[in-house]
């Protein structure tokens, strides 16, 4: 993110190409924010401030969702998931 923003600020990335790079920076800031929120949640759980809650869930549905997510992420990269 710093590289993209720095390149925009110092002119390394021409003004006409900024629209191509801004969505990448936007997505990465959202991903970083989610990561920070998750780390803060884990920190609260570990410190005892927020007790963990048990939730029933369908493990098969979770596995299917994770597989679908991984297929989307690896699409076009020449990778194949077995099983």
C-alpha positions as CSV (number, residue, x, y, z in Angstrom):
1,X,0.0,0.0,0.0
2,X,2.8,2.4,0.9
3,X,4.4,1.7,-2.4
4,X,1.3,2.5,-4.4
5,X,0.5,5.6,-2.4
6,X,4.2,6.8,-2.5
7,X,4.3,6.3,-6.2
8,X,1.1,8.4,-6.6
9,X,2.5,11.1,-4.4
10,X,5.9,11.3,-6.0
11,X,4.7,11.0,-9.6
12,X,6.2,7.6,-10.2
13,X,2.7,6.4,-11.0
14,X,1.3,8.8,-13.7
15,X,-2.0,10.5,-12.9
16,X,-3.7,8.6,-15.7
17,X,-2.9,5.2,-14.1
18,X,-4.0,6.1,-10.6
19,X,-7.6,4.9,-11.2
20,X,-6.1,1.4,-11.9
21,X,-4.2,1.3,-8.6
22,X,-6.7,2.9,-6.2
23,X,-9.0,-0.1,-6.0
24,X,-6.0,-2.3,-5.1
25,X,-5.1,0.1,-2.3
26,X,-8.7,0.3,-1.1
27,X,-9.1,-3.5,-1.0
28,X,-5.8,-3.8,0.9
29,X,-6.8,-1.2,3.5
30,X,-10.1,-3.1,4.0
31,X,-8.2,-6.4,4.4
32,X,-5.7,-4.8,6.8
33,X,-8.6,-3.3,8.9
34,X,-10.3,-6.8,9.1
35,X,-7.0,-8.3,10.2
36,X,-6.5,-5.7,12.9
37,X,-10.1,-6.1,14.2
38,X,-9.6,-9.9,14.4
39,X,-6.3,-9.5,16.3
40,X,-8.0,-7.1,18.7
41,X,-10.8,-9.6,19.2
42,X,-8.3,-12.4,19.9
43,X,-6.5,-10.1,22.3
44,X,-9.7,-9.4,24.2
45,X,-10.5,-13.1,24.4
46,X,-7.0,-14.0,25.6
47,X,-7.0,-11.3,28.3
48,X,-10.4,-12.5,29.6
49,X,-12.2,-9.3,28.7
50,X,-14.4,-11.1,26.2
51,X,-15.2,-14.7,26.9
52,X,-15.4,-17.0,23.9
53,X,-18.9,-18.1,22.9
54,X,-19.8,-21.6,21.6
55,X,-21.7,-21.8,18.5
56,X,-23.1,-24.8,16.6
57,X,-22.2,-24.9,13.0
58,X,-22.2,-27.3,10.1
59,X,-18.6,-28.3,9.5
60,X,-19.4,-29.7,6.1
61,X,-20.8,-26.3,5.0
62,X,-17.8,-24.5,6.4
63,X,-15.4,-26.8,4.4
64,X,-17.5,-26.2,1.2
65,X,-17.3,-22.5,1.7
66,X,-13.5,-22.5,2.3
67,X,-13.0,-24.7,-0.8
68,X,-15.1,-22.4,-2.9
69,X,-13.1,-19.4,-1.6
70,X,-9.8,-21.1,-2.3
71,X,-11.0,-22.0,-5.8
72,X,-11.8,-18.4,-6.5
73,X,-8.5,-17.2,-5.2
74,X,-6.5,-19.7,-7.2
75,X,-8.5,-19.5,-10.5
76,X,-6.3,-18.8,-13.4
77,X,-3.1,-19.6,-11.5
78,X,-2.7,-23.2,-12.9
79,X,-3.5,-24.7,-9.5
80,X,-5.8,-27.6,-8.9
81,X,-7.4,-28.7,-5.7
82,X,-7.7,-32.4,-5.2
83,X,-10.6,-34.0,-3.5
